[in-house]
Amino acid sequence: MSSNSTYEASELVRSMHQLPHLNQNLQKESSQFNVTFDSGINSYVISLFPLPIMIGSIGLLMLLILQCSLCCRRYSSCCKCNWIMKSRSAPPFLPLYATCIVLMIFALAANQILIFGSQYLSNGVNNVDNALSFLSTTFVTLNNYGTDLSIEGNTIVQNFGLASTATCDTQPLIEEMNSVYFPNVNLYNSDISGVPNNCNTASDNLNQYGITLKNEVIWLLYAVLTIGILLYSIGLFFKHKLTLKGSIAIAEILMFVFFFICTVEMIALMLFSDFCMSPMTNILLTLNPGSNTYDVFAYYTTCTGVNPLESYLNSSEVAIQELKYSVQSYYLQTPLCSSSYSYLNASVTAMNDVLDTYADINTQIACPPLENQISEVLETGLCDQVFQGFYAIWLSQYVSNACLFFVTIVVSVIYQHFGRYWGRNNEDDEEGMSNNFESTSEDEVVLHINTNAQRNSSSDTAYVSNEYTYYNTMNAVHTNNPNLISYGLGSKNNPNGKRNSLNSSTSNPNVPVATVVAKS
């Protein structure tokens, strides 16, 4: 019974197979595998591209928006994401830190899936390699049997030649061997002679690309993402802007590469899943129906019909049986060949050896053993273990990329506050004042001072230094600071209103709001 009757695609295969296949008009197409040996780029192949490209394009668009917002910071204050304080509390760095840490943990956890996916992939490759080794060993044995058939056939012809005399004509026997036996044996040998070498080559390539090169690529991806997260962690811990800016640049390059790779991998996974819905049947679609390879796979994937490897052997085996019958029923019975009995008996012995070899070959090429190995390669190795590993690697890259994207957003907000709110005491909070910074460009900052808490003082002054250190001693602005480039006093209802004097003694709660613009 063929394994096709018991094979069932895994949940992962079915889930990928059920993804929409869209045509050029974004209308749903059939997801039935339809790649033939001469199909080329047909409608089925085209239907694999739209969905992965759309998902990848969304990721690239988000990355582009992020990059544009980062670039616009120099020219637009609305893109700076500075914390505008409206209360006496400090900016919520703890939630931002916690969010960043959680996202980095998720990214590292998703990165670990690469290792599990790699292991699944290696298991599948090893499974396929074991099946190829079995097939190679089997066909080496079949090659040896073919060599034995040729040697035994030459022995038979040689004995027929020695047995030929004036009264015992064995030439018809020799002609039968040359016209039927040897041509079919030669066809058999030519068909199977290259199989062991092909299996060994496939095994070598499988180990080179599916194990060695795959491991190198997986560890490279794992190391790159881990280093990226580590750089973010170092920059946040030491509050180092340059490290974080460099990490953001590296992360953006990584995300661009990952989005492209994930798009290509998703296309391959959709094709892979469609194939794995019925691998033993779909493999035949990729082969030329008129080739001997197709006939061999058609037989060994279904175990129905005539074994193509037996067709040559059957003809030569029939020829040997007929020759043996002729020798035993006539040549060894007639006195005309009495002088050649020893050679004729030797030819019968050789023919018995040929028939024994045929029996051994038929045992080796029986459908169930070879069909089981093909099933092991296609169903267990490729469509179970290799697919699971490939899927895990793809999923890991997508999740890691998403986490890295959101980490980059959070970090790009946090690092702007280094040296402004972090690492120094906020003396204004102790005096009951709230102070707000609003950046307008890379080289200037706006400082809003709410002096309501000191409105009854007549001579309070606030100093603004180059490092934005300020002192809550007076509620007006001292103009001796060389970095001061503009100032203004106004009410809450008219914050942009200008006053001629920098000294205020009013107790009106709507008046004492000072705005200072100073160079950074």
GIZI-V389739 format. One record per pair of residues at least 6 apart in sequence whose ideal C-beta (glycine too) atoms are under 8 Angstrom apart, sorted by the first residue. I is the first residue (numbers start at 0). GAP is how many residues later the second one is. D is the distance in whole Angstrom. If there is no record, write none. Layout:
# GIZI-V389739
I/GAP/D
I/GAP/D
This chain:
# GIZI-V389739
0/302/7
1/278/7
1/299/7
1/300/5
1/301/5
1/302/8
1/369/7
2/277/7
2/368/7
2/369/7
2/372/4
2/376/7
3/274/7
3/276/5
3/277/7
3/297/7
3/298/7
6/271/8
6/272/8
6/273/7
6/368/8
6/372/5
8/8/7
8/264/8
8/267/6
8/268/5
8/269/8
8/374/7
9/373/8
9/374/6
9/377/7
9/378/7
11/261/8
11/375/7
11/376/6
11/379/5
12/260/5
12/263/5
12/264/7
12/370/6
12/374/6
13/259/8
13/263/8
14/258/8
15/253/5
15/254/6
15/256/8
15/257/4
15/375/7
16/14/6
16/253/8
16/256/4
16/257/6
16/259/8
16/260/6
17/13/7
18/12/8
18/32/6
18/251/6
19/8/6
19/31/6
20/7/7
20/8/4
20/9/7
20/10/5
20/23/7
20/26/4
20/27/7
20/30/8
20/249/7
21/6/6
21/7/7
21/25/6
21/28/4
21/29/6
22/6/5
22/20/6
22/23/7
22/24/6
22/27/8
23/22/7
23/26/8
25/24/6
28/14/6
28/15/7
28/18/4
29/14/7
29/17/8
30/16/8
30/243/6
31/12/8
31/242/7
32/11/8
32/238/8
32/241/4
32/242/5
32/244/7
32/245/8
32/249/5
32/252/7
33/8/7
33/10/4
33/251/7
34/7/8
34/9/7
34/10/7
34/236/7
34/240/8
34/250/6
34/251/6
35/249/5
35/250/7
36/248/8
36/249/6
36/250/6
36/251/5
37/250/8
38/6/8
47/219/5
47/222/5
47/223/6
48/218/6
50/215/8
50/219/8
51/211/5
51/212/8
51/214/4
51/215/5
51/218/7
52/210/6
54/208/7
54/211/7
55/203/5
55/204/7
55/206/7
55/207/3
55/210/8
58/196/8
58/200/4
58/203/8
58/342/7
58/346/8
59/196/7
59/199/5
61/343/7
62/189/7
62/192/5
62/193/6
62/196/7
62/342/7
65/186/8
65/339/7
65/342/7
65/343/7
65/346/8
66/185/6
68/10/5
69/9/8
69/178/7
69/342/6
71/7/4
72/6/5
72/7/5
72/369/8
73/367/6
73/368/5
74/366/7
76/361/6
76/362/6
76/363/5
76/364/7
79/336/6
79/359/5
80/331/7
80/332/5
80/335/7
81/334/6
81/335/8
81/355/6
81/356/6
81/357/5
82/8/4
82/9/8
82/334/7
82/338/7
83/352/6
83/354/6
84/6/7
84/349/6
84/350/7
84/351/5
85/348/7
85/350/8
86/347/6
87/341/6
87/344/7
87/346/5
89/331/6
89/336/6
89/339/7
90/326/6
90/330/5
92/321/7
92/324/7
92/328/7
92/329/7
95/314/6
95/317/7
95/318/5
96/139/7
96/317/7
98/311/6
99/132/8
99/136/7
99/307/6
99/310/5
99/311/6
99/314/7
102/300/5
102/303/5
102/304/5
102/307/7
103/125/5
103/128/7
103/129/7
103/299/7
103/303/6
105/293/7
105/297/5
106/118/7
106/122/6
106/292/8
106/293/5
106/296/4
106/297/6
106/300/7
107/118/7
107/121/6
109/285/8
109/286/5
109/289/4
109/290/4
109/293/6
110/111/6
110/114/5
110/115/6
110/285/7
110/289/5
111/284/8
112/279/5
112/280/8
112/282/6
112/283/4
112/286/7
113/104/5
113/107/6
113/108/5
113/278/8
113/279/6
113/282/5
113/283/8
114/103/7
114/107/7
115/276/6
116/101/8
116/271/8
116/272/5
116/273/7
116/274/7
116/275/3
116/276/4
116/278/8
116/279/6
117/96/7
117/97/7
117/100/4
117/271/7
117/275/7
118/270/7
119/265/6
119/266/8
119/268/5
119/269/3
119/272/6
120/89/7
120/93/6
120/264/7
120/265/6
120/268/3
120/269/6
120/272/7
121/88/8
121/89/6
121/92/8
121/93/8
121/267/7
122/262/5
122/266/7
123/256/8
123/257/5
123/258/7
123/260/7
123/261/3
123/262/3
123/263/8
123/264/8
123/265/6
124/81/6
124/82/7
124/85/4
124/86/6
124/89/8
124/256/8
124/261/7
125/85/8
126/249/7
126/250/8
126/253/6
126/254/4
126/258/6
127/78/6
127/248/8
127/249/5
127/253/4
127/254/7
127/258/7
128/74/5
128/77/6
128/78/7
129/246/8
130/242/5
130/243/8
130/245/5
130/246/4
130/250/7
131/67/5
131/68/8
131/70/6
131/71/5
131/74/7
131/245/7
132/66/7
132/70/7
133/239/5
134/60/7
134/64/5
134/235/7
134/238/6
135/59/8
135/60/5
135/63/4
135/64/6
135/67/7
137/226/6
137/231/8
137/232/7
138/53/5
138/56/4
138/57/5
138/60/7
139/56/5
140/223/6
141/50/5
141/53/8
141/219/6
141/222/6
141/223/7
142/46/7
142/49/6
142/50/6
142/52/8
142/53/7
144/212/5
144/215/6
144/216/5
144/219/7
145/39/7
145/42/6
145/43/4
145/46/7
145/47/7
146/42/8
147/205/8
147/209/5
148/36/5
148/39/7
148/40/8
148/167/8
148/205/6
148/208/6
149/32/8
149/35/6
149/36/8
149/39/7
151/198/5
151/199/8
151/201/5
151/202/5
151/205/7
152/24/6
152/28/6
152/29/6
152/32/6
152/201/7
154/191/8
154/192/8
154/195/4
155/21/6
155/167/8
155/191/5
155/194/5
155/195/6
155/198/7
156/17/6
156/20/5
156/21/7
158/184/5
158/185/7
158/187/5
158/188/4
158/191/7
159/10/4
159/13/5
159/14/5
159/17/7
159/183/8
159/187/6
160/9/7
160/13/7
161/178/7
161/181/4
162/7/5
162/168/7
162/174/7
162/177/4
162/180/4
162/181/5
162/184/7
163/6/4
163/7/6
163/10/8
163/176/7
164/172/7
164/174/6
164/175/6
166/169/4
166/170/7
167/163/7
167/166/8
167/168/5
167/169/4
167/171/7
167/172/5
169/161/7
169/170/8
169/174/8
172/150/6
172/153/7
172/154/7
172/158/8
175/143/6
175/146/7
175/147/6
176/142/7
176/146/7
179/135/6
179/136/6
179/139/4
180/135/5
180/138/5
180/139/6
183/128/4
183/129/7
183/131/5
183/132/4
183/135/8
184/127/7
184/131/6
186/125/5
187/121/7
187/124/4
187/125/6
187/128/8
190/101/6
190/118/7
190/121/8
191/117/7
217/175/7
220/176/7
223/30/6
224/29/7
224/175/6
224/179/7
227/19/6
227/22/6
227/23/6
227/26/6
227/176/7
228/175/8
228/178/8
230/12/6
230/15/7
230/16/4
230/19/7
231/12/7
231/15/5
231/19/8
231/175/6
231/179/6
233/6/7
233/9/6
234/6/8
234/8/4
234/9/4
234/12/6
234/176/7
234/180/7
235/8/7
235/175/7
235/178/7
235/179/8
238/176/8
238/179/5
238/180/8
238/183/6
238/184/6
239/178/8
240/174/5
240/177/6
243/167/6
243/171/4
244/170/7
246/164/7
247/160/6
247/163/7
247/164/6
250/153/6
250/156/8
250/157/5
251/156/7
253/147/8
253/150/7
254/146/6
254/149/6
254/150/6
254/153/8
257/139/5
257/140/8
257/142/7
257/143/4
257/146/8
258/142/6
260/136/6
261/132/6
261/135/5
261/136/5
261/139/7
264/125/7
264/128/7
264/129/4
264/132/7
265/128/7
267/122/8
268/118/8
268/121/6
268/122/6
268/125/6
271/111/8
271/115/6
271/118/7
272/114/7
273/8/8
274/7/5
274/108/8
275/106/7
275/107/4
275/111/6
278/99/4
278/100/6
278/103/7
278/104/5
279/21/4
279/22/8
279/94/7
279/95/7
279/98/6
279/99/7
280/20/7
282/14/6
282/18/7
282/95/6
283/10/7
283/13/6
283/14/6
283/17/7
286/6/6
286/7/4
286/10/6
287/6/6
291/16/6
294/13/4
295/12/6
295/13/7
296/77/8
297/7/7
298/6/6
298/7/7
298/8/5
298/9/6
298/68/7
299/67/6
299/70/5
299/71/5
299/74/6
300/70/7
300/73/6
302/64/4
302/65/7
302/68/6
306/58/6
306/60/7
308/56/5
309/52/7
309/55/7
312/45/6
312/48/6
312/49/7
316/37/8
316/38/7
316/41/5
319/31/5
319/34/5
319/35/6
319/38/8
320/34/7
322/28/6
323/24/6
323/27/5
323/28/8
323/31/8
326/17/5
326/20/6
326/21/6
326/24/8
327/20/6
330/6/5
330/9/8
330/13/5
331/9/6
331/12/6
331/13/7
331/16/8
336/7/6
415/23/8
418/48/8
419/17/6
419/48/7
423/45/8
425/9/8
426/44/7
426/45/6
427/6/7
427/7/5
427/42/7
427/44/5
430/22/7
430/23/8
430/41/4
431/21/4
432/16/7
432/17/6
432/18/7
432/20/5
432/21/8
432/39/6
433/16/6
434/12/7
434/13/7
434/14/6
434/15/8
434/35/7
435/11/8
435/12/4
435/14/8
436/8/6
436/9/7
436/10/6
436/11/8
436/31/7
437/7/7
437/8/4
437/10/7
438/6/5
438/7/7
439/6/6
439/77/7
441/78/7
442/76/6
442/77/5
443/41/7
443/73/6
443/74/7
443/75/6
443/76/6
444/23/7
444/72/7
444/73/6
444/75/6
445/69/6
445/70/7
445/71/5
446/17/6
446/21/7
446/23/7
446/68/8
446/69/5
446/70/8
446/71/7
447/65/7
447/66/7
447/67/6
448/13/5
448/21/8
448/26/8
448/28/8
448/64/8
448/65/5
448/66/8
448/67/7
449/62/8
449/63/6
450/9/7
450/11/8
450/24/3
450/61/4
450/62/8
450/63/7
451/57/6
451/60/6
453/6/5
453/18/7
453/20/8
453/21/5
453/58/8
454/20/7
454/51/7
454/52/5
454/53/8
454/54/7
454/56/8
454/57/5
455/51/6
456/17/7
456/18/6
456/48/8
457/45/8
457/47/4
458/15/6
458/17/8
458/44/7
458/46/8
459/12/8
459/13/6
459/14/3
459/15/4
459/16/6
460/12/6
460/13/3
460/14/8
460/15/6
460/16/7
460/17/5
461/8/6
461/9/7
461/10/7
461/11/7
461/12/6
461/13/7
461/14/7
461/15/6
461/16/7
461/52/7
461/54/8
462/6/8
462/7/6
462/8/5
462/15/5
462/18/7
463/6/6
463/13/7
463/17/5
463/19/7
463/20/7
463/52/5
463/54/5
464/16/7
464/18/8
465/17/5
465/52/8
465/53/7
465/54/8
467/50/7
467/52/8
474/29/6
474/37/5
474/39/8
475/13/8
475/26/5
475/27/5
475/28/6
475/38/7
476/7/7
476/10/5
476/12/8
476/25/5
476/37/5
476/39/6
477/24/8
478/8/7
478/23/6
480/37/7
482/35/5
482/36/5
483/32/6
483/33/8
483/34/6
484/32/5
484/33/7
484/34/6
485/30/8
485/31/5
486/15/7
486/27/7
486/28/7
486/29/5
486/30/7
487/8/7
487/9/7
487/10/5
487/11/7
487/26/7
487/27/5
488/8/7
488/9/7
488/10/4
488/13/7
488/15/7
488/22/7
488/23/8
488/24/7
488/25/5
488/26/8
489/6/6
489/7/3
489/8/7
489/9/7
489/21/8
489/23/6
489/25/7
490/6/6
490/17/8
490/19/4
490/20/5
490/22/7
491/18/5
491/21/6
492/17/6
494/18/6
494/20/7
495/19/8
503/7/7
503/8/6
505/6/7
